[in-house]
Amino acid sequence: MAHQLVSGLTTIPTRRQLLTISLLTVGFGGLAFAVRPDLIDLDRIPSSRQLAIAIPLAFVIPALAEELIFRGLLTPTFNLRWAIVSTSLFVLWHPFEAYTFLPDAMPLFVQPTFIGLVTLLGTLCWIVYWKTGSLWASVLIHWWVVAGWKLLGGAGFIS
């Protein structure tokens, strides 16, 4: 397990992989908006100052922290069993997180369509990690999705 984690942290995505994950992220964002257009609220776009804090912070929490745990530590080998385990725990984490740490997020984090999008994001991050061997690739997707959501006022749902 430690070997795969170290390998995932020391493997940098290639330019081609970065392009692919960029397109996957845009595709995910488009799908998320199509399924849940109410996740975006252009009237709640944060100020530049708020974004200057929120965007870098989103890289650390949730992107880096959650990817280290759910893809890095909970994926000792690349197989379907570990994909299901790590993605399931990733999905279950979100309502638990809302219940314990982010009570304002509870109405959103327990909605079936949001849970479906989290499932899709977790699956996408796992597949990208598996295909690239780079944990940074899944961190970037996770970060870009959360940062895009915050940039478009979606995080205004969570105080």
MDTraj code that builds the backbone (N, CA, C; nanometers):
import mdtraj as md
import numpy as np

residues = "MET ALA HIS GLN LEU VAL SER GLY LEU THR THR ILE PRO THR ARG ARG GLN LEU LEU THR ILE SER LEU LEU THR VAL GLY PHE GLY GLY LEU ALA PHE ALA VAL ARG PRO ASP LEU ILE ASP LEU ASP ARG ILE PRO SER SER ARG GLN LEU ALA ILE ALA ILE PRO LEU ALA PHE VAL ILE PRO ALA LEU ALA GLU GLU LEU ILE PHE ARG GLY LEU LEU THR PRO THR PHE ASN LEU ARG TRP ALA ILE VAL SER THR SER LEU PHE VAL LEU TRP HIS PRO PHE GLU ALA TYR THR PHE LEU PRO ASP ALA MET PRO LEU PHE VAL GLN PRO THR PHE ILE GLY LEU VAL THR LEU LEU GLY THR LEU CYS TRP ILE VAL TYR TRP LYS THR GLY SER LEU TRP ALA SER VAL LEU ILE HIS TRP TRP VAL VAL ALA GLY TRP LYS LEU LEU GLY GLY ALA GLY PHE ILE SER".split()
xyz = np.array([
    [0.0834, -0.1197, 0.0000],
    [0.0000, 0.0000, 0.0000],
    [0.0870, 0.1249, 0.0000],
    [0.1888, 0.1283, 0.0839],
    [0.2747, 0.2465, 0.0909],
    [0.3446, 0.2715, -0.0413],
    [0.3842, 0.1638, -0.1076],
    [0.4530, 0.1791, -0.2361],
    [0.3624, 0.2472, -0.3391],
    [0.2374, 0.2017, -0.3462],
    [0.1447, 0.2617, -0.4431],
    [0.1168, 0.4080, -0.4096],
    [0.1040, 0.4398, -0.2807],
    [0.0799, 0.5784, -0.2404],
    [0.1988, 0.6666, -0.2772],
    [0.3192, 0.6209, -0.2465],
    [0.4395, 0.6980, -0.2820],
    [0.4491, 0.7137, -0.4326],
    [0.4217, 0.6065, -0.5050],
    [0.4244, 0.6133, -0.6515],
    [0.3212, 0.7138, -0.7040],
    [0.2023, 0.7103, -0.6451],
    [0.0974, 0.8034, -0.6876],
    [0.1314, 0.9485, -0.6607],
    [0.2056, 0.9720, -0.5534],
    [0.2445, 1.1088, -0.5186],
    [0.3672, 1.1569, -0.5957],
    [0.4458, 1.0653, -0.6464],
    [0.5667, 1.1044, -0.7198],
    [0.5492, 1.0970, -0.8708],
    [0.4354, 1.0459, -0.9155],
    [0.4060, 1.0410, -1.0588],
    [0.3304, 1.1676, -1.0979],
    [0.3874, 1.2425, -1.1885],
    [0.3264, 1.3676, -1.2354],
    [0.2541, 1.3395, -1.3670],
    [0.1306, 1.3886, -1.3798],
    [0.0591, 1.3661, -1.5055],
    [0.1318, 1.4312, -1.6238],
    [0.1256, 1.3646, -1.7387],
    [0.1837, 1.4210, -1.8602],
    [0.0945, 1.5326, -1.9130],
    [0.1441, 1.6065, -2.0106],
    [0.0622, 1.7131, -2.0711],
    [-0.0646, 1.6561, -2.1329],
    [-0.0494, 1.5430, -2.1991],
    [-0.1665, 1.4793, -2.2609],
    [-0.2685, 1.4384, -2.1537],
    [-0.2193, 1.3835, -2.0437],
    [-0.3088, 1.3465, -1.9339],
    [-0.3751, 1.4699, -1.8728],
    [-0.2992, 1.5787, -1.8605],
    [-0.3573, 1.7027, -1.8083],
    [-0.4683, 1.7542, -1.8991],
    [-0.4469, 1.7454, -2.0289],
    [-0.5513, 1.7859, -2.1228],
    [-0.6744, 1.6976, -2.1067],
    [-0.6514, 1.5682, -2.0959],
    [-0.7631, 1.4747, -2.0796],
    [-0.8400, 1.5030, -1.9518],
    [-0.7687, 1.5219, -1.8395],
    [-0.8413, 1.5470, -1.7148],
    [-0.9087, 1.6838, -1.7158],
    [-0.8536, 1.7778, -1.7890],
    [-0.9201, 1.9081, -1.8045],
    [-1.0532, 1.8905, -1.8758],
    [-1.0512, 1.8132, -1.9835],
    [-1.1750, 1.7885, -2.0586],
    [-1.2754, 1.7091, -1.9754],
    [-1.2267, 1.6114, -1.9000],
    [-1.3158, 1.5349, -1.8117],
    [-1.3790, 1.6247, -1.7064],
    [-1.3020, 1.7177, -1.6539],
    [-1.3542, 1.8102, -1.5531],
    [-1.4615, 1.9007, -1.6116],
    [-1.4364, 1.9527, -1.7304],
    [-1.5367, 2.0364, -1.7968],
    [-1.6625, 1.9540, -1.8253],
    [-1.6429, 1.8311, -1.8700],
    [-1.7573, 1.7428, -1.8953],
    [-1.8364, 1.7147, -1.7689],
    [-1.7652, 1.6893, -1.6599],
    [-1.8330, 1.6658, -1.5319],
    [-1.9112, 1.7901, -1.4904],
    [-1.8479, 1.9069, -1.5030],
    [-1.9163, 2.0313, -1.4676],
    [-2.0416, 2.0533, -1.5508],
    [-2.0313, 2.0261, -1.6792],
    [-2.1485, 2.0395, -1.7659],
    [-2.2601, 1.9443, -1.7264],
    [-2.2230, 1.8216, -1.6962],
    [-2.3235, 1.7237, -1.6527],
    [-2.3854, 1.7653, -1.5199],
    [-2.3021, 1.8087, -1.4261],
    [-2.3531, 1.8513, -1.2954],
    [-2.4516, 1.9669, -1.3115],
    [-2.4174, 2.0615, -1.3987],
    [-2.5063, 2.1755, -1.4216],
    [-2.6359, 2.1316, -1.4898],
    [-2.6259, 2.0355, -1.5815],
    [-2.7462, 1.9856, -1.6499],
    [-2.8393, 1.9138, -1.5527],
    [-2.7815, 1.8381, -1.4613],
    [-2.8596, 1.7615, -1.3644],
    [-2.9124, 1.8503, -1.2525],
    [-2.8291, 1.9427, -1.2061],
    [-2.8643, 2.0284, -1.0934],
    [-2.8279, 2.1739, -1.1213],
    [-2.9007, 2.2424, -1.2102],
    [-2.8661, 2.3820, -1.2388],
    [-2.8749, 2.4718, -1.1166],
    [-2.9496, 2.4301, -1.0171],
    [-2.9617, 2.5109, -0.8947],
    [-2.8357, 2.5062, -0.8082],
    [-2.7375, 2.4223, -0.8437],
    [-2.6115, 2.4206, -0.7690],
    [-2.5283, 2.5455, -0.7961],
    [-2.5624, 2.6176, -0.9002],
    [-2.4934, 2.7409, -0.9358],
    [-2.5865, 2.8575, -0.9038],
    [-2.5317, 2.9606, -0.8434],
    [-2.6095, 3.0799, -0.8125],
    [-2.5229, 3.2016, -0.8436],
    [-2.5406, 3.2558, -0.9621],
    [-2.4576, 3.3679, -1.0061],
    [-2.4792, 3.4939, -0.9227],
    [-2.5876, 3.4978, -0.8467],
    [-2.6098, 3.6110, -0.7561],
    [-2.5281, 3.5982, -0.6274],
    [-2.4666, 3.4825, -0.6078],
    [-2.3899, 3.4580, -0.4850],
    [-2.2407, 3.4384, -0.5135],
    [-2.1944, 3.4891, -0.6254],
    [-2.0529, 3.4750, -0.6596],
    [-1.9703, 3.5470, -0.5527],
    [-1.8724, 3.4790, -0.4981],
    [-1.7900, 3.5409, -0.3929],
    [-1.7067, 3.6567, -0.4470],
    [-1.6631, 3.7423, -0.3558],
    [-1.5751, 3.8525, -0.3933],
    [-1.4376, 3.7980, -0.4299],
    [-1.3562, 3.8798, -0.4931],
    [-1.2195, 3.8398, -0.5281],
    [-1.1415, 3.8009, -0.4032],
    [-1.1622, 3.8735, -0.2985],
    [-1.0928, 3.8443, -0.1722],
    [-1.1345, 3.7079, -0.1171],
    [-1.2646, 3.6809, -0.1195],
    [-1.3131, 3.5513, -0.0724],
    [-1.2576, 3.4378, -0.1587],
    [-1.2556, 3.4591, -0.2898],
    [-1.2035, 3.3562, -0.3803],
    [-1.0534, 3.3342, -0.3616],
    [-0.9814, 3.4424, -0.3309],
    [-0.8368, 3.4309, -0.3088],
    [-0.8067, 3.3396, -0.1902],
    [-0.8991, 3.3271, -0.0994],
    [-0.8841, 3.2366, 0.0140],
    [-0.9450, 3.1000, -0.0193],
    [-1.0647, 3.1007, -0.0752],
    [-1.1394, 2.9763, -0.0960],
    [-1.0766, 2.8833, -0.1993],
    [-1.0243, 2.9376, -0.3076],
    [-0.9716, 2.8522, -0.4153],
    [-0.8456, 2.7776, -0.3703],
    [-0.7447, 2.8460, -0.3128],
    [-0.6290, 2.7698, -0.2629],
    [-0.6661, 2.6736, -0.1490],
    [-0.7573, 2.7170, -0.0614],
    [-0.7996, 2.6305, 0.0473],
    [-0.8677, 2.5047, -0.0065],
    [-0.9445, 2.5186, -0.1128],
    [-1.0122, 2.4031, -0.1735],
    [-0.9124, 2.3017, -0.2281],
    [-0.7915, 2.3480, -0.2624],
    [-0.6891, 2.2536, -0.3069],
    [-0.6485, 2.1617, -0.1917],
    [-0.6347, 2.2207, -0.0733],
    [-0.5915, 2.1427, 0.0435],
    [-0.7078, 2.0619, 0.1005],
    [-0.8184, 2.1338, 0.1272],
    [-0.9401, 2.0708, 0.1792],
    [-1.0559, 2.1187, 0.0928],
    [-1.1172, 2.0360, 0.0166],
    [-1.1242, 1.8921, 0.0253],
    [-1.0319, 1.8139, -0.0692],
    [-0.9830, 1.8756, -0.1766],
    [-0.9208, 1.7984, -0.2845],
    [-0.8037, 1.7120, -0.2385],
    [-0.6987, 1.7723, -0.1884],
    [-0.5801, 1.6953, -0.1505],
    [-0.6102, 1.5991, -0.0354],
    [-0.6749, 1.6490, 0.0683],
    [-0.7029, 1.5645, 0.1855],
    [-0.7903, 1.4444, 0.1490],
    [-0.8994, 1.4684, 0.0781],
    [-0.9899, 1.3584, 0.0445],
    [-0.9274, 1.2614, -0.0553],
    [-0.8516, 1.3125, -0.1499],
    [-0.7871, 1.2224, -0.2465],
    [-0.6780, 1.1387, -0.1798],
    [-0.6026, 1.1985, -0.0876],
    [-0.5022, 1.1202, -0.0135],
    [-0.5682, 1.0054, 0.0625],
    [-0.6811, 1.0339, 0.1236],
    [-0.7499, 0.9313, 0.2020],
    [-0.8209, 0.8311, 0.1113],
    [-0.9125, 0.8798, 0.0272],
    [-1.0021, 0.7892, -0.0440],
    [-0.9404, 0.7237, -0.1672],
    [-0.8487, 0.7876, -0.2314],
    [-0.7802, 0.7241, -0.3443],
    [-0.6444, 0.6720, -0.3007],
    [-0.5674, 0.7504, -0.2263],
    [-0.4325, 0.7108, -0.1889],
    [-0.4277, 0.6000, -0.0853],
    [-0.4844, 0.6239, 0.0314],
    [-0.4759, 0.5260, 0.1403],
    [-0.5748, 0.4104, 0.1256],
    [-0.6913, 0.4377, 0.0704],
    [-0.7940, 0.3334, 0.0605],
    [-0.7928, 0.2601, -0.0738],
    [-0.6863, 0.2760, -0.1498],
    [-0.6708, 0.2005, -0.2741],
    [-0.5329, 0.1340, -0.2721],
    [-0.5207, 0.0238, -0.1934],
    [-0.3899, -0.0409, -0.1869],
    [-0.3501, -0.1080, -0.3181],
    [-0.4479, -0.1499, -0.3944],
    [-0.4219, -0.2061, -0.5278],
    [-0.5319, -0.1577, -0.6216],
    [-0.4985, -0.1516, -0.7491],
    [-0.5984, -0.1096, -0.8475],
    [-0.6804, -0.2303, -0.8901],
    [-0.7949, -0.2499, -0.8255],
    [-0.8894, -0.3519, -0.8696],
    [-1.0304, -0.3046, -0.8374],
    [-1.1272, -0.3725, -0.8928],
    [-1.2667, -0.3295, -0.8805],
    [-1.3123, -0.3264, -0.7347],
    [-1.2686, -0.4228, -0.6557],
    [-1.3098, -0.4263, -0.5153],
    [-1.2685, -0.2985, -0.4428],
    [-1.1428, -0.2573, -0.4604],
    [-1.0954, -0.1374, -0.3928],
    [-1.1568, -0.0117, -0.4536],
    [-1.1889, -0.0147, -0.5806],
    [-1.2589, 0.0991, -0.6421],
    [-1.3946, 0.1190, -0.5763],
    [-1.4656, 0.0096, -0.5557],
    [-1.5983, 0.0170, -0.4933],
    [-1.5875, 0.0600, -0.3475],
    [-1.4927, 0.0021, -0.2746],
    [-1.4749, 0.0368, -0.1329],
    [-1.4398, 0.1841, -0.1168],
    [-1.3372, 0.2299, -0.1884],
    [-1.2916, 0.3680, -0.1690],
    [-1.3962, 0.4684, -0.2170],
    [-1.4629, 0.4393, -0.3271],
    [-1.5652, 0.5319, -0.3771],
    [-1.6872, 0.5333, -0.2854],
    [-1.7254, 0.4178, -0.2346],
    [-1.8402, 0.4118, -0.1423],
    [-1.8123, 0.4918, -0.0157],
    [-1.6930, 0.4762, 0.0383],
    [-1.6570, 0.5529, 0.1587],
    [-1.6490, 0.7026, 0.1289],
    [-1.6009, 0.7381, 0.0107],
    [-1.5973, 0.8784, -0.0328],
    [-1.7389, 0.9357, -0.0359],
    [-1.8319, 0.8592, -0.0901],
    [-1.9709, 0.9045, -0.0994],
    [-2.0315, 0.9177, 0.0401],
    [-2.0114, 0.8170, 0.1242],
    [-2.0665, 0.8202, 0.2595],
    [-2.0058, 0.9310, 0.3449],
    [-1.8831, 0.9680, 0.3146],
    [-1.8152, 1.0742, 0.3885],
    [-1.8922, 1.2060, 0.3808],
    [-1.9508, 1.2356, 0.2658],
    [-2.0129, 1.3669, 0.2469],
    [-2.1322, 1.3918, 0.3390],
    [-2.2292, 1.3014, 0.3497],
    [-2.3348, 1.3261, 0.4496],
    [-2.2807, 1.3256, 0.5932],
    [-2.1835, 1.2361, 0.6208],
    [-2.1227, 1.2337, 0.7538],
    [-2.0542, 1.3669, 0.7843],
    [-1.9817, 1.4194, 0.6855],
    [-1.9138, 1.5487, 0.7004],
    [-2.0144, 1.6599, 0.7299],
    [-2.1254, 1.6581, 0.6576],
    [-2.2281, 1.7600, 0.6799],
    [-2.2887, 1.7450, 0.8198],
    [-2.3121, 1.6226, 0.8594],
    [-2.3719, 1.5971, 0.9908],
    [-2.2795, 1.6394, 1.1043],
    [-2.1496, 1.6181, 1.0872],
    [-2.0559, 1.6426, 1.1961],
    [-1.9847, 1.7779, 1.1905],
    [-1.9448, 1.8215, 1.0702],
    [-1.8599, 1.9407, 1.0582],
    [-1.9240, 2.0570, 0.9830],
    [-2.0128, 2.0266, 0.8903],
    [-2.0726, 2.1313, 0.8060],
    [-2.2253, 2.1227, 0.8101],
    [-2.2867, 2.1548, 0.9240],
    [-2.4321, 2.1391, 0.9338],
    [-2.5100, 2.2192, 0.8300],
    [-2.4552, 2.3324, 0.7849],
    [-2.5244, 2.4107, 0.6822],
    [-2.5297, 2.3370, 0.5487],
    [-2.4411, 2.2400, 0.5308],
    [-2.4374, 2.1634, 0.4058],
    [-2.5351, 2.0469, 0.4059],
    [-2.5929, 2.0150, 0.5205],
    [-2.6790, 1.8969, 0.5315],
    [-2.7907, 1.8923, 0.4275],
    [-2.8675, 1.9995, 0.4068],
    [-2.9758, 1.9886, 0.3075],
    [-2.9253, 1.9494, 0.1681],
    [-2.8092, 1.9995, 0.1302],
    [-2.7545, 1.9687, -0.0021],
    [-2.6864, 1.8326, -0.0049],
    [-2.6045, 1.8031, 0.0950],
    [-2.5190, 1.6836, 0.0935],
    [-2.5963, 1.5529, 0.1084],
    [-2.7239, 1.5582, 0.1416],
    [-2.8038, 1.4354, 0.1523],
    [-2.9019, 1.4191, 0.0363],
    [-2.9064, 1.5143, -0.0532],
    [-2.9973, 1.5037, -0.1675],
    [-2.9487, 1.3953, -0.2638],
    [-3.0394, 1.3121, -0.3129],
    [-2.9990, 1.2016, -0.4009],
    [-2.9201, 1.2456, -0.5247],
    [-2.9579, 1.3565, -0.5869],
    [-2.8822, 1.3977, -0.7058],
    [-2.7421, 1.4439, -0.6694],
    [-2.7260, 1.5091, -0.5549],
    [-2.5930, 1.5485, -0.5110],
    [-2.5098, 1.4243, -0.4798],
    [-2.5686, 1.3279, -0.4112],
    [-2.4995, 1.2022, -0.3808],
    [-2.4595, 1.1330, -0.5120],
    [-2.5476, 1.1381, -0.6120],
    [-2.5147, 1.0804, -0.7428],
    [-2.3955, 1.1497, -0.8067],
    [-2.3907, 1.2811, -0.7976],
    [-2.2770, 1.3563, -0.8529],
    [-2.1485, 1.3261, -0.7759],
    [-2.1579, 1.3117, -0.6449],
    [-2.0406, 1.2758, -0.5640],
    [-1.9921, 1.1359, -0.6033],
    [-2.0860, 1.0448, -0.6269],
    [-2.0506, 0.9098, -0.6712],
    [-1.9778, 0.9154, -0.8051],
    [-2.0297, 0.9944, -0.8956],
    [-1.9657, 1.0085, -1.0271],
    [-1.8272, 1.0714, -1.0139],
    [-1.8145, 1.1752, -0.9315],
    [-1.6843, 1.2388, -0.9110],
    [-1.5849, 1.1405, -0.8494],
    [-1.6275, 1.0665, -0.7482],
    [-1.5398, 0.9681, -0.6859],
    [-1.4963, 0.8599, -0.7835],
    [-1.5889, 0.8145, -0.8662],
    [-1.5566, 0.7133, -0.9675],
    [-1.4594, 0.7701, -1.0698],
    [-1.4862, 0.8906, -1.1146],
    [-1.3982, 0.9560, -1.2121],
    [-1.2574, 0.9735, -1.1543],
    [-1.2477, 1.0206, -1.0318],
    [-1.1167, 1.0395, -0.9686],
    [-1.0434, 0.9061, -0.9546],
    [-1.1156, 0.8000, -0.9191],
    [-1.0524, 0.6693, -0.9055],
    [-1.0002, 0.6189, -1.0401],
    [-1.0825, 0.6309, -1.1433],
    [-1.0413, 0.5843, -1.2766],
    [-0.9203, 0.6630, -1.3264],
    [-0.9212, 0.7930, -1.3055],
    [-0.8083, 0.8767, -1.3491],
    [-0.6819, 0.8391, -1.2722],
    [-0.6935, 0.8147, -1.1441],
    [-0.5781, 0.7714, -1.0651],
    [-0.5248, 0.6377, -1.1177],
    [-0.6148, 0.5461, -1.1442],
    [-0.5779, 0.4138, -1.1952],
    [-0.5096, 0.4244, -1.3317],
    [-0.5669, 0.5023, -1.4209],
    [-0.5137, 0.5136, -1.5579],
    [-0.3825, 0.5913, -1.5653],
    [-0.3669, 0.6934, -1.4809],
    [-0.2456, 0.7760, -1.4882],
    [-0.1378, 0.7306, -1.3897],
    [-0.1790, 0.6627, -1.2834],
    [-0.0858, 0.6275, -1.1774],
    [-0.0481, 0.7478, -1.0920],
    [-0.1120, 0.8595, -1.1155],
    [-0.0805, 0.9833, -1.0461],
    [-0.1968, 1.0260, -0.9566],
    [-0.1697, 1.0346, -0.8288],
    [-0.2710, 1.0856, -0.7366],
    [-0.2994, 1.2327, -0.7646],
    [-0.1988, 1.3040, -0.8179],
    [-0.2156, 1.4463, -0.8506],
    [-0.3232, 1.4671, -0.9568],
    [-0.3397, 1.3710, -1.0452],
    [-0.4432, 1.3837, -1.1486],
    [-0.5821, 1.3865, -1.0849],
    [-0.6060, 1.2976, -0.9885],
    [-0.7368, 1.2982, -0.9217],
    [-0.7517, 1.4197, -0.8302],
    [-0.6427, 1.4636, -0.7701],
    [-0.6476, 1.5853, -0.6874],
    [-0.6886, 1.7046, -0.7742],
    [-0.6295, 1.7148, -0.8926],
    [-0.6628, 1.8278, -0.9811],
    [-0.8093, 1.8264, -1.0223],
    [-0.8595, 1.7099, -1.0602],
    [-1.0022, 1.7031, -1.0979],
    [-1.0893, 1.7468, -0.9806],
    [-1.0627, 1.6910, -0.8649],
    [-1.1420, 1.7231, -0.7463],
    [-1.1344, 1.8729, -0.7160],
    [-1.0132, 1.9273, -0.7223],
    [-0.9946, 2.0699, -0.6951],
    [-1.0664, 2.1560, -0.7976],
    [-1.0496, 2.1242, -0.9255],
    [-1.1129, 2.2053, -1.0294],
    [-1.2645, 2.2026, -1.0184],
    [-1.3216, 2.0887, -0.9826],
    [-1.4675, 2.0802, -0.9665],
    [-1.5124, 2.1683, -0.8498],
    [-1.4475, 2.1550, -0.7354],
    [-1.4863, 2.2343, -0.6176],
    [-1.4597, 2.3828, -0.6418],
    [-1.3438, 2.4151, -0.6991],
    [-1.3104, 2.5558, -0.7253],
    [-1.4101, 2.6171, -0.8240],
    [-1.4444, 2.5437, -0.9277],
    [-1.5434, 2.5930, -1.0241],
    [-1.6780, 2.6167, -0.9590],
    [-1.7166, 2.5262, -0.8718],
    [-1.8436, 2.5399, -0.8001],
    [-1.8412, 2.6647, -0.7116],
    [-1.7313, 2.6847, -0.6413],
    [-1.7186, 2.8048, -0.5560],
    [-1.7151, 2.9322, -0.6404],
    [-1.6431, 2.9272, -0.7504],
    [-1.6312, 3.0425, -0.8393],
    [-1.7664, 3.0864, -0.8931],
    [-1.8551, 2.9904, -0.9169],
    [-1.9866, 3.0212, -0.9734],
    [-2.0952, 3.0383, -0.8673],
    [-2.0528, 3.0583, -0.7445],
    [-2.1487, 3.0901, -0.6389],
    [-2.2181, 2.9713, -0.5756],
    [-2.1806, 2.8506, -0.6158],
    [-2.2479, 2.7329, -0.5625],
    [-2.2204, 2.7085, -0.4160],
    [-2.1031, 2.7444, -0.3706],
    [-2.0694, 2.7206, -0.2298],
    [-2.1440, 2.8167, -0.1377],
    [-2.2137, 2.9134, -0.1937],
    [-2.2936, 3.0040, -0.1126],
    [-2.4067, 2.9316, -0.0403],
    [-2.4337, 2.8075, -0.0827],
    [-2.5349, 2.7281, -0.0156],
    [-2.4868, 2.6822, 0.1216],
    [-2.3532, 2.6864, 0.1382],
    [-2.2938, 2.6400, 0.2634],
    [-2.2281, 2.7585, 0.3308],
    [-2.2791, 2.7993, 0.4429],
    [-2.2245, 2.9158, 0.5143],
    [-2.0955, 2.8820, 0.5843],
])
top = md.Topology()
chain = top.add_chain()
for i, resn in enumerate(residues, 1):
    res = top.add_residue(resn, chain, resSeq=i)
    for name in ("N", "CA", "C"):
        top.add_atom(name, md.element.get_by_symbol(name[0]), res)
traj = md.Trajectory(xyz[None], top)
